[in-house]
Amino acid sequence: MNGSAIAGGILWIGLAAGSAMGLLRLSTIELLFLLAPLVVVPLGLELFARFGDGQENSLPIGIARWIQLPAALCAVASFWFARGVVAAILALPWFCFGCFLGLFGLSRLFRGGFKSLKTSCAIVSFLYLPIGCAWMVASRKGLTPMSFQEPIVLLTAVHFHFAGFTAPLLTQAAATTVEKAAVPAQRLFKVVAAGVLAGPGLLAAGFVIGPHLKLAAALLLAGSEIGLALFFLAAVRTIRPRLAQVFVTLSAASVLFAMVLAGVWAVGEFPLQPFVHLDEMARLHGTANALGFTLCGLLGWTLSARGSAHAKGDAQ
């Protein structure tokens, strides 16, 4: 398993424990965000290394994996200071890291474009990440871009790290189990994947353009990730080891809960009579999405790739 993710996970558990005991002043949203640079992003890069399409071992990815942990530690340090110049300066290394991966994704777009589903997933993932990093810097500086206030600013950073960066990589991993499926299943998976890739950007645009687009995009993203969860469940029997099956099943169950809740929230937000309030969404949807869907999904699919590699080695 990725050493950076293990170190980041230990640190994140310490931060969560300190917050629960009242030793640290970190909100639920801040803790969920910090899970991304410390654990989710290094696991995402590990997943890309195992399910990529040939570019996963290139020099830029090697550099990104090397600089990720120092940049993540700077992001953590930025939360020790009140919003302002110092916090924003400490957040800048993480922004630079995101931009580095974004440039890598942009270079792949110019070289080959969306020539395959796997390539499309990687490109979209790497292009979403710097957007999330930029909103994180804005949050730490105390800015109100487009008049958005906290916690929306930090929630936007969370959105682009999880739904934007990670979900496409999980889609890329699941695509390997669909390659030998029947043609109708492959076509349906492409429709689901398109929703997963387009949904985060459309939802963010909906907050700016208007409630109709926001509702449509939220339902599109929720429906697409529910569809992805169903493909996860369909693939469980084909993956090894058993622990990978457990993690992928937990991931699928979590996203079913999280996205149904997101759909309920979106419907309530449209007439501005929310059935689920923002703090409840952060606690319930955010936790299920971050720890369940994202973290368990990354662990499960990474373990399945390692299991497949060992099986091929034994066969040879």
C-alpha positions in Angstrom: 0.0 0.0 0.0 1.1 3.6 -0.6 3.4 4.7 2.2 2.4 8.3 1.8 -1.3 7.3 2.2 -0.5 5.3 5.3 1.5 8.2 6.9 -1.3 10.6 5.9 -4.0 8.2 7.3 -2.2 8.0 10.7 -2.0 11.8 10.8 -5.7 12.2 9.8 -6.8 9.8 12.5 -4.8 11.9 15.0 -6.5 15.0 13.8 -9.9 13.4 14.0 -9.2 12.1 17.5 -7.9 15.5 18.6 -11.0 17.2 17.2 -13.3 14.8 18.9 -11.6 15.3 22.3 -11.8 19.1 21.9 -8.0 19.5 21.6 -8.2 20.8 18.0 -10.7 23.2 16.5 -11.5 21.4 13.2 -15.0 21.3 11.9 -16.5 18.2 10.1 -16.1 19.9 6.7 -12.4 20.7 7.5 -11.7 17.1 8.6 -13.4 15.7 5.5 -11.3 18.1 3.3 -8.0 17.1 5.0 -8.7 13.5 4.2 -8.3 14.3 0.6 -4.6 15.6 0.5 -3.5 13.2 3.3 -5.1 10.0 2.1 -7.4 10.2 -0.9 -5.1 11.8 -3.4 -2.1 9.5 -2.8 -4.5 6.5 -3.0 -5.9 8.0 -6.2 -2.5 8.2 -7.7 -1.8 4.6 -6.7 -5.0 3.5 -8.3 -4.1 5.4 -11.5 -0.7 3.6 -11.4 -2.5 0.3 -11.4 -5.4 0.9 -13.8 -4.0 3.6 -16.1 -3.6 3.3 -19.9 0.1 3.4 -20.3 1.0 6.9 -19.1 0.7 6.1 -15.4 4.5 5.5 -14.9 5.6 8.6 -16.7 8.0 11.1 -15.1 5.3 13.7 -14.2 3.3 11.1 -12.2 6.5 10.0 -10.4 7.3 13.6 -9.5 3.7 14.2 -8.3 3.9 11.1 -6.1 7.1 12.4 -4.6 5.9 15.9 -3.8 2.4 15.0 -2.7 3.1 14.4 1.0 5.1 17.6 1.7 2.4 19.6 -0.1 -0.3 17.8 1.9 1.5 18.6 5.2 1.5 22.3 4.2 -2.2 22.1 3.6 -2.7 20.6 7.1 -0.5 23.4 8.6 -2.7 26.0 6.9 -5.6 25.0 9.2 -3.6 25.8 12.3 -3.9 29.5 11.4 -6.9 31.7 11.2 -8.0 32.6 7.6 -5.7 35.1 6.2 -2.4 35.6 4.4 -0.4 33.1 6.4 -3.0 30.3 6.0 -3.2 31.1 2.3 0.6 31.0 1.8 0.7 27.6 3.6 -2.0 26.3 1.2 -0.1 27.4 -1.9 2.1 24.2 -2.1 -1.1 22.1 -2.4 -2.4 24.4 -5.1 0.9 24.1 -7.0 0.7 20.3 -6.7 -2.8 20.4 -8.1 -1.8 22.6 -11.0 1.1 20.3 -11.7 -1.3 17.3 -12.1 -3.7 19.6 -14.0 -0.9 20.4 -16.5 -0.2 16.7 -16.9 -3.9 16.1 -17.7 -4.0 19.1 -20.1 -0.9 17.7 -21.9 -2.6 14.4 -22.3 -5.7 16.1 -23.7 -3.6 17.9 -26.3 -1.7 14.7 -27.2 -4.6 12.4 -27.7 -7.8 13.8 -26.3 -10.6 11.6 -25.2 -9.5 8.6 -27.3 -10.7 6.0 -24.7 -12.8 5.9 -21.6 -9.8 5.2 -19.4 -7.9 8.2 -20.9 -11.0 10.4 -20.4 -11.3 9.5 -16.8 -7.7 10.3 -16.1 -7.8 13.6 -17.9 -11.0 14.8 -16.3 -9.7 13.7 -12.8 -6.5 15.7 -13.2 -8.2 18.7 -14.6 -10.7 18.9 -11.7 -8.1 18.7 -9.0 -6.5 22.2 -9.4 -10.0 23.7 -9.3 -10.5 22.2 -5.9 -7.1 23.4 -4.8 -7.9 26.9 -5.9 -11.0 27.0 -3.8 -9.1 25.6 -0.9 -6.7 28.5 -1.1 -9.6 30.9 -1.4 -11.1 29.4 1.7 -7.9 29.7 3.7 -7.5 33.3 2.6 -11.0 34.1 3.6 -12.1 35.1 0.1 -15.7 35.1 -1.1 -15.4 34.3 -4.8 -18.6 35.2 -6.8 -20.0 36.3 -3.4 -20.0 32.7 -2.0 -19.5 32.5 1.7 -18.2 29.8 4.0 -18.8 26.9 4.3 -19.7 26.9 0.5 -16.2 27.9 -0.4 -14.5 25.0 1.4 -17.3 22.6 0.4 -16.5 23.5 -3.2 -12.9 22.4 -2.6 -14.2 19.2 -1.0 -16.5 18.6 -4.0 -13.7 18.9 -6.6 -11.4 16.7 -4.6 -13.9 13.8 -4.1 -16.5 13.9 -6.8 -14.1 15.7 -9.2 -10.7 14.0 -8.7 -11.5 10.6 -7.2 -14.8 9.4 -8.7 -13.4 9.4 -12.3 -10.5 7.3 -11.1 -12.8 4.8 -9.5 -14.8 4.8 -12.8 -11.5 4.1 -14.6 -10.9 1.1 -12.3 -14.4 -0.3 -12.7 -14.1 0.0 -16.5 -11.7 -2.8 -16.5 -14.4 -5.2 -15.3 -16.8 -4.1 -18.0 -14.4 -4.6 -21.0 -15.4 -8.2 -21.4 -19.1 -7.7 -20.6 -22.0 -7.8 -23.1 -22.2 -4.8 -25.5 -25.4 -3.4 -23.8 -23.6 -3.4 -20.5 -20.6 -1.6 -22.0 -22.9 1.0 -23.5 -24.7 1.6 -20.3 -21.4 1.9 -18.4 -20.3 4.6 -20.8 -23.5 6.6 -20.1 -22.9 6.2 -16.4 -19.3 7.2 -16.8 -20.2 10.3 -18.8 -22.5 11.4 -16.0 -19.7 10.8 -13.4 -17.3 12.9 -15.4 -19.6 15.8 -16.4 -21.6 15.9 -13.1 -19.1 17.7 -10.8 -18.5 20.6 -13.3 -22.2 20.9 -14.2 -23.2 21.0 -10.5 -20.6 23.7 -9.8 -21.9 25.7 -12.8 -25.4 25.3 -11.5 -24.6 27.3 -8.3 -23.6 30.2 -10.6 -26.1 29.9 -13.4 -29.3 29.1 -11.6 -31.4 26.6 -9.7 -32.7 24.6 -12.7 -29.2 23.6 -13.8 -28.2 23.0 -10.2 -31.1 20.6 -9.7 -30.5 18.8 -13.0 -26.8 18.5 -12.4 -27.3 17.2 -8.8 -29.7 14.6 -10.0 -27.4 13.7 -12.9 -24.4 13.2 -10.5 -26.4 11.3 -7.9 -28.0 9.0 -10.6 -24.6 8.4 -12.3 -22.8 7.5 -9.0 -25.7 5.2 -8.0 -25.3 3.6 -11.4 -21.5 3.3 -10.8 -22.3 1.7 -7.4 -24.4 -0.9 -9.2 -21.6 -1.8 -11.5 -19.3 -2.1 -8.4 -21.7 -4.7 -7.0 -21.9 -6.5 -10.3 -18.1 -6.7 -10.4 -17.6 -7.9 -6.8 -17.7 -11.6 -7.7 -14.9 -11.2 -10.2 -12.4 -9.4 -8.0 -9.9 -10.8 -5.5 -9.0 -11.0 -2.7 -11.9 -11.2 -0.3 -10.9 -8.0 1.5 -11.1 -6.2 -1.8 -14.7 -7.5 -2.3 -15.6 -6.2 1.2 -14.2 -2.8 0.5 -15.9 -2.5 -2.9 -19.2 -3.6 -1.4 -18.9 -1.1 1.4 -18.1 1.6 -1.2 -21.2 0.7 -3.3 -23.5 0.7 -0.2 -22.1 4.0 1.0 -22.6 5.8 -2.4 -26.2 4.5 -2.6 -26.9 6.1 0.8 -24.9 9.3 0.1 -26.4 9.9 -3.4 -30.0 9.2 -2.4 -29.4 11.8 0.4 -27.9 14.2 -2.2 -30.9 13.8 -4.4 -33.3 14.5 -1.6 -31.2 17.6 -0.7 -31.3 18.8 -4.4 -35.0 18.4 -4.7 -35.5 20.4 -1.4 -33.0 23.1 -2.5 -34.9 23.8 -5.7 -37.9 25.5 -3.9 -35.5 26.7 -1.2 -37.3 24.4 1.3 -34.6 21.9 2.1 -35.5 18.5 3.5 -31.9 18.1 4.7 -29.9 21.1 6.0 -26.3 21.9 5.0 -24.8 20.8 8.3 -26.7 17.5 8.2 -25.5 17.0 4.6 -21.9 17.6 5.6 -22.2 15.1 8.5 -24.2 12.4 6.8 -23.6 12.7 3.0 -20.0 14.0 3.4 -19.0 11.2 5.8 -20.6 8.4 3.8 -19.2 9.8 0.5 -15.6 10.4 1.9 -15.1 7.4 4.2 -17.5 5.0 2.5 -17.6 5.5 -1.2 -14.3 7.2 -1.8 -11.9 5.6 0.8 -13.3 2.1 0.7 -13.6 2.3 -3.1 -9.9 3.3 -3.5 -8.8 0.6 -1.0 -10.9 -2.1 -2.6 -10.0 -1.5 -6.2 -6.3 -1.0 -5.4 -6.3 -4.4 -3.5 -8.1 -6.0 -6.5 -5.4 -4.8 -8.8 -2.7 -6.2 -6.6 -4.6 -9.5 -6.4 -4.8 -9.6 -10.2 -1.1 -8.9 -10.5 -0.2 -11.7 -8.0 -2.5 -14.1 -9.9 -0.8 -13.3 -13.2 2.6 -13.8 -11.6 1.6 -17.2 -10.2 0.2 -18.2 -13.5 3.6 -17.4 -15.2 
